[in-house]
Amino acid sequence: MRYWSIDRPAPSPLLDLSRVTGLVAAIGHADNTTFAAEVLKTLAEPATISQCTVFAYEFGNRPRTVSVADHRGGRFLRDVADVYSRHYYLLDGNQRVISSAPQASPGSSLIIHQQTSDDIENAGYRAACYSDPQVCDRLSLMVQPAEGIWLSVNLYRDRTYGNFEPGEIALVEALAPLIGHAARHHYVMHGQNQLGIPQLMLARVRRLCPSLAKRELDVVRGVLEGRTAAEIADLMGIKPASVITYQKRAYQRLGISSQRQLFALCLSTDAP
């Protein structure tokens, strides 16, 4: 993997005005496929992009799918995105980018991260997110719309065409400011509205107890979302008994013993 900041982007190449108009019109659209679909239309021909997903990484929580589009249609790619956010996001190089990115004012930085299938050591992650969707390379345009929040516009290359060539990367780099800022405004107008009370409460839990493990946080998130142990187990791919175990461990770390106390802790005005 490699990543780099765009400080002085090259002049954007000429684009069909209808493509730019379509991308701008998609900003804030309620349909969760529209924005990614317009990004795909903008880049499909010049850079041979076949799939696009937009993820929001909010306050260190599990990523949330903001928009997704596949040239084949259907919900196959959305299912892949769900698998990624459940099981593999911590293995993604995007996490390394987020953790190592220099402190900057939200909205001021634009980072491109390239990750090929050969960069992924975990066989399950490589199979689920690259081999099965038939992609071999990915360029991620990463922007920060607000403190504690990152967006990643992921552009996937069909393995039929091989990895991105330098000229194609340069084209994406030239168009990155347009796409990145459009994604940021889309999130502010629509995606941010999806950030509900459970996510905000989970962010408070993380601040109260940074030592909570990933599995414990995932279980707490499920509880805050009103899910049963069976539903949480299905989402996490584990047994309901394991959910109870992680829940007990999380409660012990937080110094509480019940769901009622968890909600009281999250809603307390004394909490940071």
N, C-alpha and C positions, 0 to 999 in steps of 0.2 A: 504494500500500500504506500501511497505518497499523498501529501496534501500541501497546498500552498494558498497564500492569501492573494487576493487581487487588489493591488493598490492603484495601479494605473492601467486599467483595461484598454486593450486595443480598440480602435473604432469598430463599431458593429457593422457587419456586412449588410448589404441591402436585403431587405425582407419584403415579401408580399405584404402590402398594407393590411390586407384582410386578416392575415395571421396575427399581426400586432393588435388589430382591433378586436379580434376574437379573444385574445389573451386578456386584454384590459376588461372586456365585457364579462369575462368569467370571474373576475375578482369579486368576492363576496357572494357568489352564487351558492344557493342552499344545497343543490345536488352535489353529493360528495364525489362525483366523477368528473364534473365539468371542468374544474380548473386543471387537473392533471391531464385531461383529454386535450385541452388547448395547448398546454406545454408540449404534449406529444405531437400535435399537429405542427407546431412551430419548428420542432427539431427533427421530426421523423425523416424528412427527405434530405436536408443538408448534412445531418450527422448520423443518419440511419439509427435512430432511437426507436425501440419497439415497445418499451414499457416505461411507465412513470409512476412513482409513488411519492407522496408528500407526508412526512412524519413530523410530529411535534414532540420534542423532548422537553417536558415541563417539570421543573423543580427536582430533577433526578429521578422522576417516576418512570415506569414502563412507557415506551413511546405510544402515541396515539395516532392512528391513521386519519389524516385530514382529507386527503384526496388520492384517488388511484385510478389508473387507466391502462388498458392493455389493447394493443392493436388487434387482438383476436376477439375482444369483447368478452362478455360473461363476467362471472365473479371469481374466476380462477386466481387472478392476481390478488384480489382482496383476501382470499383464503391464505395465500402465501404470506401476505402482510400480517395477518393474524398470528400465523405460526411464528413468524419472526419476532413479533412483539411479546409473545408468550415465552418463547424458549431461547432465542438466539441473540437478542439485541445487545447483550453485554459482550458478545464476541465480535461485534461489529467494530471496525476501525473508526466509525463515527464517534464512538464513545471516547476513544483516545484523543480525537480532535477536540471534542468538547472539553475534556479535562485539561488539555494542554494549551488551549487557545489563550493568548494573552488577554488580560483584562482590557475591555474597550467599552465605549458607550454603546448601548443597544442600538442596532440598526446601522452601525458604522462599519462593521466588518463583513467581508464576503470571502468565504473559503471554499475551494474546490478540493474534494477528496476523491482519489481514484482507488478502487479496490477490485482486483480481478479475482476470478475463481481460484487461481493459483496462490493468492495471498491468504486463503482461508485454510487453516489447519484442521479445524473441526469438521469431520466427515458429514455429520448430520446437518450442520449449518450449510455447508457447501451443496449438499444434495437438495435440501428443501428450498433454498433461496437462489440457487444458481442453476444446478443441473436440471431439476424438475421444471422450472419455468423456461428452460432452454436459453439462458443468458450466460455470458462468459465474462462480462466486464461491466463496471458501474462507475459513473461519475456522480458525485453528490455535491450539489450546490448548497452550502450551509450559511444561514443568516440567523441573526439573533434579534427577534422583534422586541424583546423585553428582558429585563434581568432575570436570570434563572430559566430562560426559555430559549431553545434553539429549534429552528426548522431545517429539515433536510429535504431538498428536492432531488430525488434519486432518479437518474437516467440510466436505463439498462440497455445493453447492447446484445442483440440476438447472436448466438454462437455461430450462426451461419456466416456472419460477416467477420468473425474474429474480433480481437481487442481493438479499442479505439486507436486510430492512427494519429500522429502528432497534429496533422492539419485539422482533423475533426475535433481534437481537444482544444485547439486554438479557436475554432469556431464557437464551441460551447463557452469558452472563456470570454470571448467577445460579447456573447449574448447573456452571460451570467448576470450582469447588473440589471438588465431588463427583467429576467425571470426571477431573480432573487428578490428584488424590490416588489414585484407583483405578488410573489408568495407571501412576503411580509404583510402587505396590505390586505391580502385575502384572509390571512390569519386574524388580523386585527378586526376586520369587518365581519368575518363569519366563524373561522376556526376558534378564535378566542372565546366566543360565546358558548362553545361546547365545553369549555373548562368549567365544570360544575363544582358544587360544594364538596363532593367526596374528594376530588383532586386537591382542592385547597386545604381541606382538613388533613389529607395525607401529607402534604407539604409541611404542615405544622407538626405532625408526628415525627417526620424526619428531622426537623430542627430540634425537637425535644429530646430525641434519642437517636443520634447519628450511628450508633452501634448496631441498629437493627439490620439483620441479614436480608438479602434480596427476597428469599422465600417468605420470611416473616412479614416484610413490607407488602408483598403480593397478597398475602392472606388478609392483612389489615385493610388493604384497599378493597378487597372483596366484601369484607364486613361493612365498611363505610358505604359501599354501593348497595347494601341491603341484600346481598346474595347469601344463599344457604351454603353450608359446608359442602354439599354435593355439587352445587353449581361452581363453587370456587375450585373444587377438586377437578372438575371437568375442564375448566379454563386453564388450570396449571398442569394438567396431565398427571395428577398424582391421586392417591387414595384419600377418601374423606377423613380417615383416621389420621393421616399425615397432616391434613389441614388443621385438625384439632390440636395436634402437637405443636405446629408452628404458631398457632394462635395463642396457646398457653405460654410459649416462650416469649412471644412479643409482649403479652400482657405483663409477664414477670419483669421484663426489661423496663417497661413503662411504669411499673409500680401500681398496676391496677389488676382487677380480677373479673371484670364483666364488660359486656358490650355497652351497657349504660354508662359505666365509668369512662369507657373509651370516647364516647360522644361528648361527655361532659368535659373531658380533658381537651378535646379538639375545639370546643366552643367556649372554653373558659377565657375570660378577658385577661387573666393573669398569665396565660400561655404566651410565649414569644411569637 
